[in-house]
Amino acid sequence: MKYLFSLFLLFLFNFGNAQSVQSPSGKIALNFKLGTNGQPFYSVNYKNKAVVLESALGIKLKEKPALDANFEILTSKTSNFNESWKPVLGEQSSIKNQYSELNVSLINMETKVKMNIIFRVFDEGVAFRYDFPKQAELNYFIISDEVTQFNLIENNKVFWLPGDFDSNEYEYNETKFSEIDNSKINMNNGIGVKSIPGKYMVQTPLMMKAPSGLYLNIFEAAVVNYPVMHLNADVTNYKLKAELVPNAIGDKAYLQTPCVSPWRTIMISDDARDIVASKMILNLNEPSKLEDTSWIKPMKYVGIWWEMHVGKSTWDYAGSQNATNFADAPKASGKHGATTENTKRYIDFAAKNGFDGVLVEGWNVGWEDWNGNWKEEVFDFTTPYPDFDIAALSAYAKEKNVKMIMHHETSGSVSNYERHLDRAFDLMKKYEYPAVKSGYVGKIIPRGEFHDGQSMVNHFNFVVKRAADYKIMINSHESSRPTGFGRTYPNYIAAEAARGNEFNAWSVGNPPAHETILPFTRQLGGPMDYTPGIFEVKMSYYDKNKTEQVHTTLAKQLALYVTMYSPLQMAADLLENYEKYPDAFQFIKDVEMDWDESKYLEAEPGDYVTVARKTKGKETWFLGAITDENARSSEIKLDFLTKGKKYKAIIYEDAKNADWKNNPIAYKISTMTVSSKSKIKLNLAPGGGTAISFEPIKE
């Protein structure tokens, strides 16, 4: 009898220290336990097979005992959640948010500090976060490290960027996990500020494919008042550990209870389309805090931008195109791009072709000496150059029913930008600018801070929140990558936060596979302002001595408007280049930016993406298909179209002899009548793509 009673107590102990929760479909299981020393661990199974092995959890504190062991479980409860919500703008008009939750309340037996670990298990993956309740034992505290591990099974194929605390503008490396090595990266890549702390440090989102064919993605969601998480890779044992970006004195995060960490996320599927279509990151963020969102609208725009990148004009009034030479009372050079006359030309073009807005970079004083010298005060964000008549141009744009898009380059001097922010927004409201593109090129001021540290995360979020007070939309460039904050503040309409199209103009550029990886990585956290639509892809068109080029065909540039989701889309090329190819330009004029539904038809990271999207509130559909450096053919069923309706399909595709390198502008356009019973053959050139519009035929 005594023996049976002991077994019963042992059973209770093991049961009490081990918990499991499954996804709504039952495919994914999350297991939690306390080790013999009271350290928290988790593991993940997919279809009854291990995906993430037992991995440690915990937080280390500065000048306080660590919260990574000596725990006991106070309570443990499970719950289910199921809702649908409507984003202001998005890939679909309604998003389902369904998960099972396990909330484990822990107490450290040494310090009596309480910490909860909250797990959510979706059909597309798992998420967990640390929750610090209000308590006498823990009030203000400093995080010195995060113990979080992701211990993997196999030597996966990995699509990775170096874990740079200041830049996410690298091209992706596609290697085995065991081959992650930052020392082998070509650093002559056009990136100005680099801060890579270790040989095996990588960024999230980290996209992987196991030898078994399983797809994995490690990321984070709802990064608020916390630094960005990078990952340190143990390339021998296939382990990853969270590495938080430090501040100028080496601390990671300053917090006060009650508070939470961001969600750590692991997406899992044997179908790559589930990863790229996932809304898990958005679902893990708080609902919108804005009562009135009627002013948040999609925008298709042109702008004075690409002409500076290709050397036709300059950002600065003096025309030096040198951002590090001070020019006292600069004189007009005739090369300045942001002139009143030139801006009117863009406004006229936008009005004629149905575009919503015009972006102007280089409109404000300071561009003669703005980068490279860690200079505190460069721009005031309110003073235009003498040749840019902001009042007259705003009136002219209003007359043409075109909105102006402001540009704020901070030169990394965040403290200066915050000092001027309200005056800058006041100027925008005075002249009715609905949106601003912000930039953070250069080393951060306050000096010693990184782009991905807690203070900068707080800055990026603060600017979005402050802009909402003015009913202004934000498009941030060189910022930390979005993690779904656009759900909470929908005026965060887009961001760059990755290697954009401009790198093709003056560097080694972006390889043809680049755009097939971004939907699986950067875009999981929010829309990307990639600035597609370059028609004259070879820079020798502007200067015969140049060898740089965009690594796509013209048809792929069209397809990017569909595959690279954003409610803010730029027709990035020079106006005259669109006038040369009016038939291809028609697709950019027609394509929508806000959607009722999106169907990912084909997807393989690093190889290809095909997606069809239905226009919000209309019966029109658009399809985009892109490939990497390899030519590709496939047959697509059009069963996503409304049954019983006929559509006119206008197909923009690569010509038979098209090639991204040797013949990139070769394209052809054809039309055909289709229905939901039809199929279309796609033939993509190397580095190519296909764009299709489907217009319902009135009967």
C-alpha positions as CSV (number, residue, x, y, z in Angstrom):
1,M,0.0,0.0,0.0
2,K,2.8,2.4,0.9
3,Y,4.5,1.6,-2.5
4,L,1.3,2.4,-4.4
5,F,0.8,5.7,-2.5
6,S,4.4,6.7,-3.4
7,L,3.7,6.0,-7.1
8,F,0.6,8.1,-6.8
9,L,2.5,11.1,-5.4
10,L,5.2,10.7,-8.1
11,F,2.4,10.7,-10.7
12,L,1.0,13.9,-9.3
13,F,4.4,15.5,-9.2
14,N,5.2,14.7,-12.8
15,F,1.7,15.7,-14.0
16,G,1.9,19.0,-12.1
17,N,5.2,19.9,-13.7
18,A,4.4,18.9,-17.2
19,Q,1.6,20.5,-19.3
20,S,0.6,20.2,-22.9
21,V,-1.7,22.1,-25.2
22,Q,-2.7,21.5,-28.8
23,S,-3.6,23.7,-31.8
24,P,-7.3,23.8,-32.7
25,S,-6.8,21.1,-35.5
26,G,-4.6,19.0,-33.2
27,K,-1.7,19.1,-35.6
28,I,0.7,21.0,-33.4
29,A,1.4,20.2,-29.7
30,L,3.2,22.4,-27.2
31,N,4.7,20.7,-24.2
32,F,5.9,22.5,-21.1
33,K,7.8,21.2,-18.1
34,L,10.0,22.2,-15.2
35,G,13.3,20.5,-14.9
36,T,14.7,19.0,-11.8
37,N,16.2,22.3,-10.8
38,G,13.0,24.1,-11.5
39,Q,14.1,25.5,-14.9
40,P,11.3,26.0,-17.5
41,F,11.5,24.0,-20.7
42,Y,9.2,23.7,-23.8
43,S,9.1,21.4,-26.8
44,V,7.0,21.3,-30.0
45,N,5.6,18.4,-32.0
46,Y,4.0,18.6,-35.5
47,K,1.8,15.6,-36.4
48,N,3.2,13.6,-33.5
49,K,6.8,14.2,-34.6
50,A,9.3,16.3,-32.7
51,V,10.1,19.7,-34.3
52,V,11.6,21.7,-31.5
53,L,13.4,19.6,-28.9
54,E,13.4,20.4,-25.2
55,S,14.5,24.1,-25.0
56,A,15.2,26.3,-22.1
57,L,13.2,29.4,-21.1
58,G,14.0,32.2,-18.7
59,I,15.2,35.7,-18.1
60,K,18.4,37.0,-16.6
61,L,18.2,40.2,-14.6
62,K,20.9,42.8,-13.9
63,E,22.0,42.9,-10.2
64,K,19.1,40.5,-9.3
65,P,18.9,36.7,-9.2
66,A,18.0,35.2,-12.6
67,L,14.5,34.0,-13.4
68,D,15.7,30.8,-15.2
69,A,15.5,28.1,-12.4
70,N,14.2,27.4,-8.9
71,F,10.6,27.7,-10.1
72,E,7.5,26.0,-8.9
73,I,4.1,26.0,-10.7
74,L,1.5,28.0,-8.8
75,T,-1.3,27.6,-11.3
76,S,-1.8,26.3,-14.8
77,K,-4.8,26.9,-17.0
78,T,-5.8,26.3,-20.6
79,S,-8.4,28.2,-22.7
80,N,-9.6,28.5,-26.3
81,F,-10.1,31.6,-28.3
82,N,-11.8,32.1,-31.7
83,E,-12.6,35.4,-33.4
84,S,-12.6,37.2,-36.7
85,W,-11.5,40.8,-37.1
86,K,-11.3,43.3,-39.9
87,P,-8.1,45.1,-40.7
88,V,-8.3,48.6,-42.0
89,L,-6.1,47.7,-44.9
90,G,-4.9,44.2,-45.7
91,E,-4.4,41.1,-47.8
92,Q,-7.9,40.0,-46.8
93,S,-10.9,41.9,-45.4
94,S,-11.4,39.5,-42.5
95,I,-8.8,37.7,-40.5
96,K,-9.5,34.6,-38.3
97,N,-7.7,34.5,-35.0
98,Q,-8.1,31.0,-33.4
99,Y,-5.8,29.4,-30.9
100,S,-5.5,27.3,-27.7
101,E,-3.7,28.9,-24.8
102,L,-1.7,27.6,-21.8
103,N,-1.0,30.1,-19.1
104,V,1.6,28.8,-16.5
105,S,2.0,30.9,-13.4
106,L,5.4,30.4,-11.8
107,I,7.1,31.4,-8.5
108,N,10.8,31.5,-7.9
109,M,11.3,29.7,-4.6
110,E,14.4,31.7,-3.8
111,T,13.2,35.2,-4.4
112,K,9.4,34.7,-4.4
113,V,9.3,36.6,-7.7
114,K,6.3,35.6,-9.9
115,M,6.5,35.1,-13.6
116,N,4.0,33.8,-16.0
117,I,4.7,32.1,-19.3
118,I,1.9,32.3,-21.8
119,F,1.7,29.9,-24.7
120,R,-0.6,30.2,-27.7
121,V,-0.9,27.4,-30.2
122,F,-2.3,28.2,-33.6
123,D,-2.8,25.8,-36.5
124,E,0.1,27.5,-38.2
125,G,2.5,27.6,-35.2
126,V,3.2,28.4,-31.6
127,A,3.9,31.6,-29.7
128,F,5.0,32.3,-26.1
129,R,5.9,35.3,-24.0
130,Y,7.0,36.2,-20.5
131,D,4.5,38.0,-18.3
132,F,5.6,39.9,-15.2
133,P,2.6,40.7,-13.0
134,K,2.6,43.6,-10.5
135,Q,4.2,42.5,-7.3
136,A,6.1,43.7,-4.3
137,E,9.0,41.4,-5.0
138,L,9.6,42.9,-8.5
139,N,9.0,46.5,-9.6
140,Y,11.7,48.2,-11.7
141,F,14.1,45.8,-13.2
142,I,16.7,45.5,-16.0
143,I,17.0,42.6,-18.3
144,S,20.6,41.5,-19.0
145,D,19.8,38.4,-21.1
146,E,17.1,36.2,-22.4
147,V,17.6,32.4,-22.0
148,T,15.1,31.5,-24.7
149,Q,16.3,28.6,-26.9
150,F,15.0,27.0,-30.1
151,N,16.7,23.5,-30.3
152,L,16.1,22.1,-33.7
153,I,16.2,18.5,-35.0
154,E,18.0,18.6,-38.3
155,N,20.5,20.4,-40.4
156,N,17.8,22.5,-42.1
157,K,18.2,24.7,-45.2
158,V,18.2,28.2,-43.8
159,F,17.5,31.6,-45.4
160,W,19.4,34.0,-43.2
161,L,20.7,37.5,-42.7
162,P,23.6,38.3,-40.4
163,G,22.4,39.5,-37.0
164,D,23.3,43.1,-37.6
165,F,22.1,45.4,-34.8
166,D,21.9,48.4,-37.2
167,S,20.9,47.0,-40.6
168,N,18.5,44.5,-42.2
169,E,19.5,45.5,-45.7
170,Y,21.5,42.4,-46.6
171,E,20.8,40.0,-49.3
172,Y,19.8,36.6,-48.0
173,N,22.1,33.6,-47.7
174,E,20.7,30.2,-48.6
175,T,22.8,27.6,-46.8
176,K,22.5,24.6,-44.5
177,F,22.2,25.5,-40.8
178,S,25.7,24.2,-40.3
179,E,27.1,26.6,-42.8
180,I,25.9,29.8,-41.1
181,D,29.0,32.0,-40.9
182,N,29.0,35.8,-41.1
183,S,32.8,35.9,-41.8
184,K,32.1,34.6,-45.3
185,I,29.7,37.4,-46.3
186,N,30.8,39.9,-48.9
187,M,30.7,43.2,-47.0
188,N,31.1,45.3,-50.1
189,N,27.3,45.3,-50.4
190,G,26.3,49.0,-50.3
191,I,25.3,49.0,-46.6
192,G,26.8,52.1,-44.8
193,V,26.5,51.2,-41.1
194,K,27.2,47.6,-40.0
195,S,27.1,46.2,-36.5
196,I,27.5,42.4,-36.5
197,P,28.5,41.2,-33.0
198,G,29.3,37.6,-33.7
199,K,30.2,35.1,-36.3
200,Y,27.0,33.0,-35.9
201,M,24.5,35.7,-35.2
202,V,21.5,35.8,-37.5
203,Q,18.3,37.9,-37.7
204,T,14.7,36.9,-37.5
205,P,12.4,36.1,-39.3
206,L,14.5,33.0,-39.9
207,M,13.0,30.9,-42.6
208,M,14.0,27.2,-42.7
209,K,13.2,24.0,-44.6
210,A,14.0,20.6,-43.0
211,P,15.3,17.7,-45.1
212,S,12.0,16.0,-44.4
213,G,10.3,18.9,-46.3
214,L,8.9,20.6,-43.2
215,Y,8.9,24.4,-43.2
216,L,9.8,26.4,-40.1
217,N,10.0,30.1,-39.4
218,I,11.2,31.7,-36.1
219,F,10.2,35.3,-35.5
220,E,8.7,37.5,-32.9
221,A,5.5,39.6,-32.6
222,A,4.4,42.7,-30.8
223,V,7.8,44.2,-30.0
224,V,6.9,47.0,-27.8
225,N,9.2,48.6,-25.2
226,Y,11.7,45.9,-25.8
227,P,14.7,45.4,-28.0
228,V,14.7,43.3,-31.2
229,M,15.5,39.6,-30.8
230,H,18.4,38.2,-32.9
231,L,19.5,34.6,-32.7
232,N,22.9,33.1,-31.9
233,A,23.4,29.8,-33.8
234,D,25.1,26.7,-32.5
235,V,25.9,25.4,-36.0
236,T,27.1,22.0,-34.7
237,N,24.1,21.1,-32.6
238,Y,21.4,23.0,-34.6
239,K,20.5,25.2,-31.6
240,L,19.4,28.8,-31.5
241,K,19.5,31.2,-28.5
242,A,17.7,34.5,-28.2
243,E,20.1,37.5,-28.3
244,L,18.7,40.9,-27.4
245,V,20.1,44.1,-28.8
246,P,21.9,46.1,-26.1
247,N,21.8,49.8,-25.4
248,A,24.8,52.1,-25.3
249,I,25.9,50.8,-21.8
250,G,25.2,47.1,-22.5
251,D,21.8,46.7,-20.9
252,K,19.0,45.1,-22.8
253,A,15.7,46.4,-21.5
254,Y,14.4,48.6,-18.7
255,L,11.0,47.5,-17.4
256,Q,8.5,48.0,-14.7
257,T,5.8,45.5,-13.6
258,P,3.2,44.8,-14.8
259,C,4.8,44.2,-18.3
260,V,5.3,41.6,-20.9
261,S,8.0,40.5,-23.4
262,P,7.2,40.3,-27.1
263,W,5.9,37.0,-28.4
264,R,8.5,34.5,-29.6
265,T,7.0,32.6,-32.6
266,I,7.6,29.4,-34.4
267,M,5.6,28.8,-37.6
268,I,5.4,25.1,-38.8
269,S,3.8,23.5,-41.9
270,D,4.5,20.9,-44.5
271,D,3.1,23.4,-47.1
272,A,5.1,26.5,-47.7
273,R,1.9,28.4,-48.7
274,D,0.8,28.2,-45.0
275,I,3.8,30.2,-43.9
276,V,3.6,33.0,-46.4
277,A,-0.2,33.3,-45.9
278,S,0.0,33.3,-42.1
279,K,-1.6,36.1,-40.1
280,M,-0.2,34.7,-36.8
281,I,2.1,37.7,-36.3
282,L,-0.7,40.2,-36.8
283,N,-3.0,38.2,-34.5
284,L,-0.5,38.3,-31.7
285,N,-0.7,42.1,-31.6
286,E,-3.3,44.2,-29.8
287,P,-6.4,45.4,-31.7
288,S,-6.5,48.9,-33.2
289,K,-6.3,51.7,-30.7
290,L,-7.7,54.2,-33.2
291,E,-11.4,54.9,-33.1
292,D,-11.5,56.8,-36.4
293,T,-9.6,55.1,-39.2
294,S,-11.5,56.7,-42.1
295,W,-8.4,58.8,-43.0
296,I,-6.1,55.7,-43.5
297,K,-6.2,55.0,-47.2
298,P,-4.1,53.0,-49.6
299,M,-1.8,55.2,-51.8
300,K,-0.2,54.6,-55.2
301,Y,2.5,57.2,-55.8
302,V,5.3,58.4,-58.0
303,G,8.1,60.5,-56.8
304,I,11.3,62.4,-57.1
305,W,13.5,59.6,-55.9
306,W,14.8,57.2,-58.5
307,E,16.4,60.0,-60.5
308,M,18.7,60.6,-57.6
309,H,19.7,57.0,-57.3
310,V,20.6,56.7,-61.0
311,G,22.5,60.0,-60.9
312,K,20.2,62.2,-63.1
313,S,19.7,64.7,-60.3
314,T,20.7,65.2,-56.7
315,W,19.1,65.4,-53.2
316,D,21.1,68.5,-52.3
317,Y,20.6,72.0,-53.7
318,A,24.3,72.5,-54.4
319,G,24.3,69.5,-56.7
320,S,27.4,67.8,-55.2
321,Q,25.6,64.5,-54.4
322,N,28.1,64.4,-51.5
323,A,26.4,64.0,-48.2
324,T,29.4,64.7,-46.1
325,N,30.7,68.1,-47.3
326,F,29.4,71.1,-45.6
327,A,28.3,73.8,-48.0
328,D,27.8,77.3,-46.4
329,A,25.0,79.1,-48.3
330,P,25.0,76.6,-51.2
331,K,24.3,77.9,-54.7
332,A,21.9,76.4,-57.2
333,S,23.5,73.9,-59.4
334,G,20.8,73.0,-61.9
335,K,21.0,69.4,-60.8
336,H,18.7,69.6,-57.8
337,G,15.8,67.2,-58.2
338,A,13.2,68.7,-55.8
339,T,12.5,71.9,-57.7
340,T,9.1,73.5,-58.0
341,E,9.1,72.9,-61.8
342,N,10.1,69.3,-61.6
343,T,7.6,68.5,-58.8
344,K,4.8,70.0,-60.9
345,R,5.8,67.6,-63.7
346,Y,5.3,64.7,-61.3
347,I,2.0,66.1,-60.0
348,D,0.7,66.4,-63.6
349,F,1.8,62.9,-64.4
350,A,0.1,61.5,-61.2
351,A,-3.2,63.4,-62.1
352,K,-3.2,62.2,-65.7
353,N,-2.6,58.6,-64.8
354,G,-4.8,58.3,-61.7
355,F,-2.1,58.1,-59.0
356,D,-2.9,59.2,-55.5
357,G,0.3,60.9,-54.4
358,V,3.7,62.3,-55.2
359,L,6.8,61.8,-52.9
360,V,9.5,64.4,-53.0
361,E,12.9,63.8,-51.5
362,G,15.6,66.5,-51.1
363,W,13.0,69.3,-50.6
364,N,14.5,70.6,-47.3
365,V,17.7,72.2,-46.5
366,G,20.6,70.2,-45.1
367,W,21.4,67.6,-47.7
368,E,24.9,69.0,-48.4
369,D,26.2,67.6,-45.1
370,W,23.9,65.0,-43.6
371,N,25.6,61.7,-43.3
372,G,28.8,60.1,-42.1
373,N,30.0,62.5,-39.4
374,W,27.5,61.6,-36.6
375,K,26.2,65.1,-36.7
376,E,23.6,66.1,-34.2
377,E,21.6,68.8,-36.0
378,V,21.2,68.5,-39.8
379,F,17.5,68.9,-40.8
380,D,14.8,70.9,-39.2
381,F,12.1,69.2,-41.3
382,T,10.3,72.5,-42.0
383,T,12.6,74.7,-44.1
384,P,12.5,74.1,-47.9
385,Y,15.2,74.9,-50.3
386,P,14.8,78.2,-52.2
387,D,13.7,76.4,-55.4
388,F,10.9,74.4,-53.7
389,D,7.8,76.5,-53.2
390,I,5.9,74.3,-50.7
391,A,2.8,76.5,-50.5
392,A,2.4,76.9,-54.3
393,L,3.0,73.2,-54.8
394,S,0.5,72.1,-52.2
395,A,-2.1,74.3,-53.8
396,Y,-1.2,73.0,-57.3
397,A,-1.5,69.4,-56.1
398,K,-4.8,70.1,-54.4
399,E,-6.1,71.6,-57.6
400,K,-5.1,68.4,-59.4
401,N,-6.6,66.1,-56.7
402,V,-3.2,64.7,-55.9
403,K,-1.8,64.3,-52.4
404,M,1.8,65.1,-51.5
405,I,3.9,62.7,-49.5
406,M,6.4,64.3,-47.1
407,H,10.0,63.0,-46.7
408,H,11.8,63.2,-43.3
409,E,15.4,61.9,-43.5
410,T,16.7,62.0,-39.9
411,S,20.3,61.1,-40.7
412,G,20.1,58.8,-37.7
413,S,19.8,61.8,-35.3
414,V,16.7,60.6,-33.5
415,S,17.0,63.1,-30.7
416,N,16.9,65.9,-33.2
417,Y,13.9,64.5,-35.0
418,E,11.9,64.1,-31.8
419,R,12.7,67.8,-30.9
420,H,11.2,68.9,-34.3
421,L,8.5,66.3,-34.7
422,D,5.5,68.3,-33.7
423,R,6.6,71.3,-35.8
424,A,7.2,68.9,-38.8
425,F,3.7,67.4,-38.4
426,D,2.2,70.9,-38.0
427,L,3.7,71.8,-41.4
428,M,2.3,68.6,-42.9
429,K,-1.2,69.4,-41.7
430,K,-0.9,73.0,-42.9
431,Y,-0.2,71.9,-46.4
432,E,-2.4,68.7,-46.2
433,Y,0.3,66.0,-46.5
434,P,-1.5,62.8,-45.4
435,A,1.7,60.6,-45.2
436,V,5.4,60.8,-44.5
437,K,8.3,58.6,-45.5
438,S,10.9,58.6,-42.7
439,G,14.5,57.6,-43.0
440,Y,17.2,56.6,-40.5
441,V,20.4,56.3,-42.5
442,G,23.6,56.4,-40.5
443,K,24.7,55.8,-36.9
444,I,22.1,56.6,-34.3
445,I,22.1,59.6,-32.1
446,P,21.9,59.3,-29.0
447,R,25.3,58.0,-29.7
448,G,26.0,54.4,-29.0
449,E,22.4,53.2,-29.5
450,F,21.6,50.7,-32.2
451,H,18.7,50.8,-34.7
452,D,17.3,47.6,-33.0
453,G,17.7,48.6,-29.4
454,Q,14.9,49.2,-26.9
455,S,15.1,53.0,-27.2
456,M,14.8,52.9,-31.0
457,V,12.0,50.5,-30.9
458,N,10.2,52.9,-28.6
459,H,11.1,55.8,-31.0
460,F,9.7,54.1,-34.0
461,N,6.5,53.2,-32.1
462,F,6.2,56.7,-30.6
463,V,6.4,58.4,-34.1
464,V,3.6,56.2,-35.3
465,K,1.5,57.0,-32.2
466,R,2.2,60.7,-32.4
467,A,1.4,60.7,-36.2
468,A,-1.9,59.1,-35.4
469,D,-2.7,62.2,-33.3
470,Y,-2.3,64.3,-36.4
471,K,-4.0,61.7,-38.7
472,I,-0.8,61.1,-40.6
473,M,0.3,57.8,-42.1
474,I,3.9,56.5,-41.6
475,N,6.2,54.7,-44.0
476,S,9.5,54.1,-42.2
477,H,12.8,53.3,-43.9
478,E,15.9,51.9,-42.2
479,S,13.8,51.1,-39.2
480,S,13.7,47.9,-37.1
481,R,11.5,45.4,-39.0
482,P,7.8,45.5,-38.2
483,T,6.3,42.8,-36.0
484,G,2.6,43.4,-36.5
485,F,2.4,46.8,-34.8
486,G,0.4,48.0,-37.8
487,R,-2.6,46.1,-36.4
488,T,-2.6,48.2,-33.2
489,Y,-1.8,51.5,-35.1
490,P,-3.1,51.0,-38.7
491,N,-1.6,54.4,-39.7
492,Y,1.8,52.5,-39.8
493,I,0.9,51.8,-43.4
494,A,4.3,50.4,-44.6
495,A,8.0,50.1,-43.9
496,E,11.1,49.3,-45.8
497,A,13.3,47.5,-43.1
498,A,14.9,45.2,-45.7
499,R,17.0,45.4,-48.8
500,G,14.9,47.4,-51.2
501,N,14.9,48.0,-54.9
502,E,17.2,51.0,-54.8
503,F,20.3,48.8,-54.0
504,N,20.1,47.7,-57.7
505,A,21.0,51.2,-58.8
506,W,24.4,51.5,-57.2
507,S,25.6,48.3,-55.6
508,V,25.9,44.6,-56.3
509,G,22.1,44.7,-56.1
510,N,19.5,42.1,-55.2
511,P,19.8,38.6,-56.6
512,P,16.8,37.2,-58.6
513,A,15.8,35.0,-55.6
514,H,15.5,38.0,-53.3
515,E,11.9,38.8,-53.9
516,T,10.9,35.2,-53.6
517,I,12.3,35.1,-50.0
518,L,10.9,38.4,-48.6
519,P,7.3,37.2,-48.4
520,F,8.5,34.4,-46.1
521,T,10.5,36.7,-43.9
522,R,10.3,40.4,-43.7
523,Q,6.7,40.7,-44.9
524,L,5.3,38.4,-42.2
525,G,5.5,41.4,-39.9
526,G,3.9,44.0,-42.1
527,P,3.7,45.6,-45.6
528,M,7.0,46.5,-47.3
529,D,7.6,49.6,-49.4
530,Y,9.8,47.8,-51.9
531,T,9.4,50.5,-54.6
532,P,8.9,48.2,-57.6
533,G,8.2,49.2,-61.2
534,I,11.6,49.8,-62.7
535,F,11.4,49.4,-66.5
536,E,14.8,50.5,-67.6
537,V,16.6,47.9,-65.5
538,K,20.2,48.4,-66.8
539,M,22.0,51.4,-65.3
540,S,24.1,51.6,-68.5
541,Y,20.9,53.3,-69.9
542,Y,21.9,56.3,-67.8
543,D,25.7,56.0,-68.0
544,K,27.4,53.7,-70.5
545,N,30.2,53.0,-67.9
546,K,27.8,51.6,-65.3
547,T,27.4,47.8,-65.0
548,E,24.7,47.8,-62.2
549,Q,21.2,46.6,-63.0
550,V,18.0,45.4,-61.5
551,H,18.1,41.6,-61.4
552,T,14.6,41.0,-62.8
553,T,12.8,41.2,-66.1
554,L,10.3,44.0,-66.7
555,A,7.4,41.6,-66.4
556,K,8.6,40.6,-62.9
557,Q,8.6,44.2,-61.8
558,L,4.9,44.2,-62.7
559,A,4.3,41.0,-60.8
560,L,5.9,42.4,-57.6
561,Y,2.9,44.8,-57.2
562,V,0.9,41.6,-56.4
563,T,3.4,39.3,-54.7
564,M,4.9,42.1,-52.5
565,Y,1.8,43.1,-50.5
566,S,1.6,46.8,-49.5
567,P,-1.2,49.3,-49.4
568,L,1.5,51.9,-50.3
569,Q,2.9,51.2,-53.7
570,M,5.4,53.3,-55.7
571,A,5.8,53.4,-59.5
572,A,9.5,54.0,-58.9
573,D,10.9,54.6,-62.3
574,L,11.3,57.9,-64.2
575,L,8.2,59.2,-65.7
576,E,9.7,59.2,-69.2
577,N,10.4,55.4,-68.9
578,Y,6.7,54.8,-68.3
579,E,5.8,56.9,-71.3
580,K,8.1,54.7,-73.4
581,Y,6.2,51.5,-72.4
582,P,2.6,52.7,-72.0
583,D,1.2,49.2,-72.6
584,A,3.2,47.6,-69.7
585,F,2.6,50.7,-67.5
586,Q,-1.2,50.1,-67.8
587,F,-0.9,47.2,-65.3
588,I,0.6,49.5,-62.7
589,K,-2.2,52.0,-63.3
590,D,-4.8,49.2,-62.9
591,V,-3.5,47.1,-60.0
592,E,-5.2,47.6,-56.7
593,M,-3.6,47.8,-53.2
594,D,-6.4,46.7,-50.8
595,W,-7.9,43.2,-50.9
596,D,-10.9,41.2,-49.9
597,E,-9.1,37.9,-50.4
598,S,-5.6,36.5,-51.2
599,K,-4.9,33.0,-52.4
600,Y,-1.3,31.8,-52.4
601,L,-1.4,29.3,-55.3
602,E,2.3,28.3,-55.4
603,A,5.2,29.1,-53.0
604,E,8.7,27.9,-52.3
605,P,11.1,30.2,-50.5
606,G,14.0,31.2,-52.7
607,D,12.4,29.7,-55.8
608,Y,8.9,31.1,-56.6
609,V,5.7,32.7,-55.4
610,T,2.3,32.9,-57.1
611,V,-0.6,34.7,-55.5
612,A,-4.0,35.9,-56.7
613,R,-5.9,38.7,-54.9
614,K,-9.4,40.0,-55.1
615,T,-10.0,43.7,-55.0
616,K,-11.8,44.9,-51.9
617,G,-15.4,45.6,-52.7
618,K,-15.0,44.7,-56.4
619,E,-15.1,41.6,-58.6
620,T,-11.6,42.3,-60.2
621,W,-8.7,39.9,-59.4
622,F,-5.0,40.3,-59.9
623,L,-2.3,37.6,-60.1
624,G,1.4,37.9,-59.7
625,A,3.9,35.1,-60.3
626,I,7.7,35.5,-59.8
627,T,10.7,33.1,-60.0
628,D,14.4,33.2,-59.1
629,E,17.2,32.9,-61.5
630,N,15.7,29.8,-63.0
631,A,13.1,29.8,-65.8
632,R,9.8,28.2,-64.6
633,S,6.6,26.9,-66.1
634,S,3.4,25.9,-64.4
635,E,-0.3,25.6,-64.9
636,I,-2.6,27.5,-62.7
637,K,-6.3,26.7,-62.0
638,L,-8.5,29.8,-61.9
639,D,-11.0,28.2,-59.5
640,F,-10.6,31.2,-57.2
641,L,-12.7,33.3,-59.7
642,T,-16.4,33.7,-58.9
643,K,-18.3,30.7,-60.3
644,G,-20.6,31.5,-63.2
645,K,-18.8,34.7,-64.2
646,K,-16.6,35.3,-67.2
647,Y,-13.5,37.5,-67.0
648,K,-11.2,39.3,-69.4
649,A,-7.7,38.2,-68.5
650,I,-5.0,40.7,-69.5
651,I,-1.6,38.8,-69.3
652,Y,1.7,40.6,-69.0
653,E,4.5,38.0,-69.3
654,D,8.1,37.5,-70.3
655,A,8.7,37.1,-74.0
656,K,10.1,33.7,-75.1
657,N,13.7,35.1,-75.3
658,A,13.5,37.2,-72.1
659,D,16.2,36.9,-69.5
660,W,16.9,39.1,-66.5
661,K,20.5,39.5,-67.4
662,N,20.6,39.5,-71.2
663,N,17.2,40.6,-72.4
664,P,15.2,41.9,-69.4
665,I,12.7,44.3,-71.2
666,A,11.3,41.6,-73.6
667,Y,7.7,41.2,-72.7
668,K,4.4,40.4,-74.3
669,I,0.8,41.3,-73.5
670,S,-2.2,39.1,-74.5
671,T,-5.9,38.8,-73.6
672,M,-8.2,35.9,-73.2
673,T,-11.7,35.1,-71.8
674,V,-11.6,32.9,-68.7
675,S,-13.8,31.5,-66.0
676,S,-13.4,29.6,-62.7
677,K,-13.1,26.4,-64.8
678,S,-10.2,27.7,-66.8
679,K,-6.5,27.1,-66.5
680,I,-3.6,29.4,-67.5
681,K,-0.1,28.4,-68.3
682,L,2.7,30.5,-66.8
683,N,6.0,30.7,-68.5
684,L,8.5,32.7,-66.4
685,A,11.9,33.6,-67.8
686,P,15.1,33.4,-65.6
687,G,14.5,36.2,-63.1
688,G,11.1,36.7,-64.6
689,G,7.4,37.0,-63.7
690,T,3.9,37.2,-64.9
691,A,1.2,39.7,-64.0
692,I,-2.5,39.2,-64.8
693,S,-5.5,41.4,-64.3
694,F,-9.0,39.7,-64.4
695,E,-11.9,42.0,-65.2
696,P,-15.4,40.7,-65.0
697,I,-17.2,40.8,-68.4
698,K,-20.6,42.5,-68.2
699,E,-23.3,40.3,-69.9
